[in-house]
Amino acid sequence: MTPLLPRSVAIFGPGLLGGSILLALRERHPSIRRIAWARRPEALDPLRGGPASLATTDAREAARGADLIILCTPIGAMPALFESILPELTPDTLVTDVGSVKTPVHTALSPKAAGRCQWLGSHPMAGSDKAGIENARPGLFQDATTILTPGPDTPDTTIERLAEFWIALGCTILQTSPETHDRHVAAVSHLPHLLAAVLINSIPPAALACAGPGFRDVTRIAGGPPAMWAEILLENRAALLTAMDAYEAEAAAIRLALARGNAAAIEALLHKACQSRRSLV
């Protein structure tokens, strides 16, 4: 095992991401002790006797002695949960999260962590339109990008420790500030989700019978959990509204070109989009 890898990892909130981390660790690094915490005992049933070495509803028990703690709960629950486990943490404990919005979490947790533990946010870009532990899989993080969001005072050793962990699950690493993360992810994740929802809501029900693979591809992410996504969109609303401004400007340009019958402008816009899309693969 690589020296920087933790000996024990505690997952708080073993849903899709948390459950997939547990499964990936069992498959790739079975010597690492795997701990799972959930509020409800029934949420831990799929993890007992395999994916988790210990499954508990006692947050302090889950945190006690863990080298790495990963918060996989809704963003709004993280500050209180972090506060509840602080007595079990040491200056060597590394705490991270997998939330889709980083600035509010960093703002809430970083001051509390100072002198008590090591804190560094992370965001694996490896979600799905399916939620829950039943959809977890060990290969979810293979070839995914995980974004680390250090603050100005985050030690390089903390960044190295967390980067090594995500690399061990198959990820590549990108590093930005929490604020830059939120601007970029608003554009490439949160706005597309909102657009997919608006698109499918705008289609007359009778027209859905004609939908083919393209429509299903474009709207797939609209099938994500509504409560989770409502929280994400609201937590990142400032950056999302800016991303919406940019989208609306592009939409206005293509609408004007259509209204004027400007074939050259329409083709130019589609060509630019085609080139940008090809750069992703």
C-alpha positions in Angstrom: 0.0 0.0 0.0 1.3 3.5 -0.9 2.6 5.2 2.3 0.2 8.2 1.7 -2.9 6.0 1.6 -5.0 5.9 4.8 -5.3 2.8 6.9 -8.9 3.5 7.6 -11.6 5.4 5.8 -15.0 6.5 7.2 -17.8 7.3 4.9 -20.6 9.5 6.2 -23.6 8.9 4.0 -23.1 5.8 1.9 -25.3 6.6 -1.1 -24.2 6.4 -4.7 -20.8 8.1 -4.2 -20.1 6.9 -0.6 -21.2 3.4 -1.5 -19.1 3.4 -4.6 -16.0 4.5 -2.6 -16.5 1.6 -0.2 -16.9 -0.9 -3.1 -13.8 0.5 -4.9 -11.7 0.3 -1.7 -12.8 -3.3 -1.1 -11.9 -4.2 -4.7 -8.6 -2.2 -5.1 -7.3 -1.8 -1.5 -8.9 -4.5 0.7 -6.4 -3.9 3.5 -7.9 -0.4 4.2 -10.5 -0.6 7.0 -13.8 0.7 5.7 -16.3 2.4 8.0 -19.8 3.5 7.1 -22.2 5.8 9.0 -25.8 6.6 8.3 -28.6 8.1 10.3 -31.0 5.2 9.6 -30.0 1.6 10.5 -31.8 0.2 7.4 -29.5 2.4 5.2 -26.6 0.3 6.5 -28.1 -3.1 5.8 -26.6 -3.5 2.3 -23.1 -2.7 3.7 -22.9 -5.2 6.6 -20.6 -8.2 6.2 -18.7 -7.0 3.1 -18.4 -3.5 1.8 -18.0 -2.0 5.3 -15.8 -3.4 8.0 -18.0 -1.4 10.5 -21.5 0.0 9.9 -22.9 2.3 12.6 -25.4 5.0 13.3 -23.1 6.5 15.9 -21.2 9.3 14.2 -18.5 9.6 16.8 -17.9 5.9 16.7 -17.5 6.0 12.9 -15.0 8.9 13.2 -13.0 7.5 16.0 -9.5 6.5 14.8 -10.3 7.1 11.1 -7.4 8.4 9.0 -9.7 9.8 6.3 -13.3 11.0 6.8 -15.4 11.6 3.7 -18.7 13.5 4.1 -21.1 12.2 1.4 -24.3 13.7 2.9 -26.4 16.6 1.5 -24.4 19.9 1.7 -26.7 21.5 4.2 -26.1 18.6 6.7 -22.3 18.8 6.6 -21.6 21.6 9.1 -23.6 20.1 12.0 -22.3 16.6 11.2 -18.7 17.9 11.2 -19.3 19.7 14.5 -20.6 16.4 16.1 -17.5 14.4 15.2 -14.9 17.1 16.1 -14.2 15.6 19.5 -12.9 12.4 17.8 -10.6 14.1 15.3 -6.9 14.7 15.7 -4.5 17.0 13.8 -3.6 14.1 11.6 -7.2 13.3 10.6 -8.0 14.3 7.0 -11.6 15.3 6.4 -13.0 15.9 2.9 -16.4 15.9 1.2 -17.9 15.0 -2.2 -20.3 17.9 -2.5 -21.1 19.5 -5.8 -20.8 23.1 -4.4 -17.6 23.9 -2.5 -17.6 27.6 -1.3 -20.4 27.2 1.4 -18.9 24.0 2.7 -15.4 25.4 2.8 -16.6 28.6 4.5 -18.4 26.6 7.1 -15.9 23.9 7.8 -12.5 25.5 7.4 -12.6 27.7 10.5 -13.8 24.8 12.6 -11.1 22.5 11.4 -8.2 25.0 12.1 -5.9 23.3 14.6 -8.3 20.3 15.1 -7.8 18.3 11.9 -6.8 18.7 8.2 -9.7 19.9 5.9 -9.7 19.8 2.1 -12.8 19.7 -0.1 -13.0 17.4 -3.1 -15.6 16.8 -5.9 -15.4 13.6 -7.9 -17.1 14.3 -11.3 -18.5 10.8 -11.3 -22.2 11.0 -10.5 -25.2 9.4 -12.2 -28.9 10.1 -12.7 -29.4 7.1 -10.4 -29.1 7.6 -6.7 -28.7 5.4 -3.7 -26.4 2.6 -2.4 -28.2 0.1 -4.7 -26.7 1.9 -7.7 -23.2 2.1 -6.3 -20.4 0.3 -8.3 -16.7 -0.1 -7.7 -15.7 1.3 -11.1 -17.6 4.6 -10.8 -14.4 6.6 -10.3 -12.3 5.0 -13.0 -11.0 7.8 -15.3 -13.1 10.4 -13.6 -11.8 13.8 -12.7 -11.7 14.7 -9.0 -11.4 18.4 -8.2 -9.6 19.4 -5.1 -10.4 22.8 -3.7 -7.8 24.0 -1.2 -7.8 27.3 0.5 -4.8 29.6 0.6 -3.5 28.1 3.8 -4.0 24.4 2.9 -0.6 22.6 3.3 0.9 20.9 0.3 1.1 17.7 2.3 -2.7 17.7 2.8 -3.2 18.1 -0.9 -0.8 15.3 -1.6 -2.5 12.9 0.8 -6.0 13.5 -0.7 -4.8 13.4 -4.3 -3.1 10.1 -3.6 -6.3 8.7 -2.3 -8.4 9.6 -5.3 -5.7 8.5 -7.7 -5.8 5.1 -6.0 -9.5 4.9 -7.0 -8.7 5.6 -10.6 -9.2 9.3 -10.7 -7.2 12.1 -12.3 -6.8 15.3 -10.3 -7.6 18.9 -11.0 -7.0 21.6 -8.4 -8.9 25.0 -8.1 -10.1 27.3 -5.4 -13.6 26.7 -4.1 -14.9 29.8 -5.8 -13.4 28.8 -9.2 -14.8 25.3 -8.8 -18.3 26.7 -8.3 -18.1 28.9 -11.3 -16.9 26.1 -13.6 -19.2 23.4 -12.3 -22.2 25.8 -12.5 -21.4 25.9 -16.3 -20.6 22.3 -17.0 -22.9 20.5 -14.5 -25.5 22.6 -12.8 -26.7 24.5 -15.9 -26.9 21.4 -18.0 -29.1 19.7 -15.3 -31.4 22.7 -15.2 -31.6 22.9 -19.0 -32.4 19.2 -19.2 -35.3 19.7 -16.8 -36.6 22.8 -18.5 -36.4 21.1 -21.9 -38.3 18.0 -20.9 -40.9 20.1 -19.1 -41.4 22.2 -22.3 -42.3 19.3 -24.5 -46.0 18.5 -25.1 -46.7 15.1 -23.6 -48.0 13.8 -27.0 -44.6 14.6 -28.6 -42.7 12.4 -26.1 -43.9 9.3 -28.0 -41.7 10.4 -30.8 -38.6 10.8 -28.7 -35.5 8.9 -29.9 -32.1 8.2 -28.4 -30.9 11.8 -28.9 -33.7 13.2 -26.8 -33.1 10.6 -24.1 -29.3 11.4 -24.1 -29.9 15.2 -23.7 -32.5 14.8 -20.9 -31.0 11.8 -19.1 -29.7 13.9 -16.2 -33.2 15.4 -15.6 -33.9 12.0 -13.9 -31.7 12.8 -10.9 -33.1 13.1 -7.4 -35.2 16.4 -7.3 -34.5 17.2 -3.6 -30.8 16.8 -4.0 -30.6 18.8 -7.1 -32.8 21.6 -5.8 -30.3 22.0 -2.9 -27.3 22.0 -5.3 -28.9 24.7 -7.6 -29.8 26.9 -4.7 -26.5 26.6 -2.9 -24.7 27.6 -6.2 -27.3 30.1 -7.4 -25.0 33.1 -7.8 -22.6 31.2 -10.1 -25.5 29.4 -11.8 -27.3 32.7 -12.6 -24.1 34.0 -14.3 -23.9 30.8 -16.3 -27.5 31.2 -17.3 -26.7 34.7 -18.6 -24.1 33.3 -20.9 -26.5 30.6 -22.1 -29.3 33.1 -22.7 -27.0 35.3 -24.8 -26.2 32.2 -27.0 -29.9 31.3 -27.2 -30.8 34.8 -28.2 -28.2 34.8 -31.0 -29.5 31.6 -32.5 -33.1 32.7 -32.1 -32.3 35.9 -34.0 -30.6 33.9 -36.7 -33.6 31.6 -37.1 -36.0 34.5 -37.2 -34.0 36.2 -40.0 -33.4 32.9 -41.9 -29.6 33.5 -41.6 -28.2 30.1 -42.6 -24.6 31.2 -42.4 -25.0 32.3 -38.8 -26.8 29.1 -37.8 -24.2 27.0 -39.4 -21.3 29.0 -37.8 -22.9 28.5 -34.4 -23.4 24.7 -35.0 -19.8 24.4 -36.3 -18.4 26.1 -33.2 -20.5 23.7 -31.0 -19.4 20.7 -33.0 -15.7 21.5 -32.6 -16.1 22.2 -28.8 -18.0 18.9 -28.3 -15.3 16.9 -30.2 -12.6 18.3 -28.0 -14.2 16.5 -25.0 -13.6 13.0 -26.4 
